[in-house]
Structures are given as C-alpha cells and as structure tokens.
Amino acid sequence: KAGVTQTPRYLIKTRGQQVTLSCSPISGHRSVSWYQQTPGQGLQFLFEYFSETQRNKGNFPGRFSGRQFSNSRSEMNVSTLELGDSALYLCASSDEETQYFGPGTRLLVL
Amino acid sequence: SQKIEQNSEALNIQEGKTATLTCNYTNYSPAYLQWYRQDPGRGPVFLLLIRENEKEKRKERLKVTFDTTLKQSLFHITASQPADSATYLCAPDTGGFKTIFGAGTRLFVKA
C-alpha cells in the first residue's frame, strides 16, 4: 500500500497570507490527524477527522481549520499567517490505534 | 490535566550497550501505549504498541514494558548501533480520538 502523502513539501509565505496543506491517507484509513511540530514545542495535536467529521481538536486558534473529503483526503488551512506558524506540519492516517505519518510540509513564514 | 514526561535530556551511549528510555504519564489510564521513532525533518515511524494487560513486548532488538501501577513505560534497545540514533516518542492512548505524544528523548549512539 502507498504511504501517506503530503503536498506541498515546502512552502514560503509572508505574514498575513493564508495557506492550504493537503494530505492523502493510506488507502482504507478513514481517520486523519494533523500535527504541528516546532523545535521548542514538540508534536502538537491540531485536529482529527473521521469520515468527514472532526472528532477532536487541540488548543489552537480559529485561524487553523481543516476538513476531510469523502475519499478521506484532508486539507488544513491557516489564515492570517504569523511568524510563529513556521513549523513542520505533519499529517497521519490511522487504523484507529497506530498513526502512520506522512513526510510533512515545512512552512516558513517571513 | 493529562501529562506525558520523557527524559528531556539527550541520552548518549556507546555502541553495543543497551539504551533505556522512560515514559511517565499522569492523570489518565491508557488502554495501550505506543513508541515511535523520529529522524530529523521526517515524520515519526511506529515501532511498538503494548496493551495494558501486557507487561512486556519484544520486537527484534526492541523491548517495551508497561507498568500501569507506576504509570510508566520503559523502552529498551539492546546491542545499540549508531543507526539507532534518533528521537524516540511515546504516545499513551488518550481514548479521545487524539494521539498525544511526549516531547521525546534524543538518543545518540557512538561508534
């Protein structure tokens, strides 16, 4: 089976812009989670989707949003980017217990 | 609130020795606990899952223990190799449709 894919792999934006990141899960997985990883904060949970429904979310401002499509592909959006949003954004698909991560999207906000 | 603690300092060991990493959790009772490996700039990779009714689990050179009384898991790498150098993350089950990871322990294995 193909693994989790994320696009784009790298992104440079400026403050105030918005960004959309995409994630394609492993075939058959209906759960997709998103994480933000920065050097000082480790892996921080953003939200989790299952069959197009958000089941849980972390402690992030409303500028961070996501959605899941009927084919389980997921997108996350960050509006009004801030410098502190620079991070590695990781998507993971799950068979309900284990998380299988994609390679991540590295976002740099200037 | 739920809390996960891993050795915050890096662990440096000599090749061939056994590395032991600790994961402590508070304020919840996970049904299972997972360990992941993460290399710089890459997503974590699943290594092992141990359930609350299992005391110990092994996979090749890896061994995990789970003590629900102490609220602790130990992760051992025997006969360590330089290729084992990475950050190791523990993730106790939260039962709430989200996986929370510890901050991780960086392991350096010197040849």
Interface residues (C-beta under 8 A of the other chain):
Chain A: V4 S31 S33 Y35 G42 L43 F45 E48 F50 R55 N56 G58 L88 L90 A92 S94 E97 T98 Q99 Y100 F101 G102 P103 G104 R106
Chain B: Y32 Q34 Y36 G41 R42 G43 P44 V45 F46 L49 L89 A91 D93 G96 F97 K98 T99 I100 F101 G102 A103 G104
